[in-house]
Amino acid sequence: MPLLELLSSVSDEDLLALSRRNPGLKLERTAEGRLRVSPTGGESGRVSAEVLGQLYRWNEEKGLGVVFDATGFRLPDGAVFSPDAAFVRKERWLALSREEREGFPPLAPDVVFEVRSRSDDPAELREKAGLYLKNGTALVVLVDPYGRWVEAHRLSGVERFEEPSEVPLDPELPGFLLRASRLFATP
């Protein structure tokens, strides 16, 4: 993921304006103020949509929280990351003011899904998973449609699944099974 070195730091308002003017780019800000740019390709976009759909359907049934697509979250360290899909427990979301919900929500999601694009380095995604965990995310799920693997990152460690058909994501998402066979299937 390319990082842009800027002469001045980018505010939340600047980042929102840049994102609106460049809808095909996923823009994120690191804690150090660098801008990370990563366009989404077709295959990773398809997989991200499938992940989001599965998460949304699970939450519709369980009603435990709020599901987000590539929404920017302002993490405690100041970074603004936009996971491909995210889940925030209902009580945490409702604790935010209306104003906080309108901008970049000032919290780390409870669960984050990041789907590897062809241009992403898996080592960089793992580093990003560590940053989410340090900021309070309980579970980071990395999906690689090219290597056909899924990794579940928690503070307690990493579970790796090679070409799985399903990946259980308990206890953070009670009863949720990521149907990975659907992610890796060619439509």
N, C-alpha and C positions, 0 to 999 in steps of 0.2 A: 504494500500500500504506500503510495508516494506521500511524503510529508513535505509541506511547503514551509519554508522559513520566511516569516513575514517581518517587516520592519517594526510593526507594532502588534500588540495582542488583539485578538478578535473578541469583541463583546458578544453576549448572547444575541443582542439585536442585530449586530453585523452578520452573525452566523445564520440567523433566520432569514435576513435579506438575501444573503448569498444563496441560500438553499432555494428560496423562491425564484430567484433569477436563473438558477441552473438546475432545473428539475430532474435532469438525467444523471446527476452526480450525487453520491452519498458523501456528505461533508461532515467531518467530526473535528473536535478540538481536543488536543491532548492537554494534560494537566500543565505542561510547560508552555502552552499557548500556541503550539504548532498546529497547522491545519492539515488534516488527513483527508485525502481525496480518493474515493474508490467507486468507479462506475460499476453498475451491476450488469453482467452479461445475461444473455437469454437463458442459459441452462441454470445458472445460480438463481436467477429471478423466478424461474419455474419452481425450483426446489424450495425457495423461500416462501412462495405462495402456498405450496403444499403444507409446509411446516405450520404456517400461520393458520391455514384452514383447519388442520388437525387440532391445534391448540384452541382455536375459537370454538370448535364443536365440543371439545371436552369442557371448556368453561361454561358454555351454554347449558350443559347438563348439570355441572356441579355448582355453578354460581359462586365461586370462591373469590373472584377478583375481576381484574380488568386486563384485557389482552390488547397489545399494541403491535402495529407494523413498524416500519423503520422510523420510529419516533426518537428525537434527541432527548436524552436524560442527562441532566447536570449532576454529575457524581460528586460526592463529598470532597474529592481532591481538586475539583474545578474543571475536570475534563467534561466534554459533552460527547457522549457516544450514542450511536444510533444502531442498536441491534436489529437484525432482520425480523425478529419477533421477540416479544417480551411479555412477561406476566407480572402483575403487581397485585398482592393481596388486597382485598376490598377495604379493609380497615386502614391500611397505609394510604391508599388512594384518597379515601374520604377524609383523612386527617389533613390533606393539603387544602390550602385556600383556593378559591376559584381562580385567582390571579396566578397562583403557582401551577395550576392545571393547564392554564392557557399557554404559558411559555414552555421552556424546557423543564419538565418536572424535576425538582431538586431532590432526587433520591436515586439510589441504585435499585433497579428492578429486582424482584425476588428470583426470577428465572429469566435467563437470556439465551436466545438461539442465534448463533452466527453461522451462516452458510458460506463456505469457501467459494470465491470466484476464481476463475482460471488464473487471474493475475495475483491472487493472494498467496503469500508464503505461509504454509501451515505453522511454522515457528512463530511468525508474527501474530497469527490468530491465537496461539497458545499463550503468548505474552499478554495479549489483550484479555484473554480469559483470566489470567492472574490479576490484572488490574481491576477487572470487575469484582473478583473475589475480595481483593484488598479493600474495595469500597463498599462491601456489604452484600453483594449478590450471593445467594445461597447455592445456586446451580447455574453453570454455564455449559450449554450444549453446543459443541462444534460439529458441523456436518460437512463432510467432504464428498460431493457427488462424483468427483473424478477418481479419488482413491477408494471410494465406496466404504467409508468408515464413519463412525460416530464416536465422539468422546464426551463423557460427562465429567466436568470439572467441579470439584467441591473442595472446601478447605481441607477435608480429610484425605484427598487424593484424586486420582484420575482413573476412570474406567474407560477402556477402549473396546469398541465393538467392531469387528471386521465383517463387512457384508452381512449385517444383521437383518433379520426380517422384522423384529420388533425390539425396542429398547425401553425398558421400564424406567420411569423417572420419579418414582416414589422416593422419599416421602414429600419432596417439595411440591410435586403435582400428583396428589393422591389418585391412584387408579389410572393415571395417564400412561399409555403405551405409544411411543413414537413409532409409527408404522414406516420403518425405514425402507422396506421393500418397495413402497410407493414412491419414495424419494429417489431411489436408484433405478427405477424402471424407466425405460424409454417409451414415451407415449406415442 
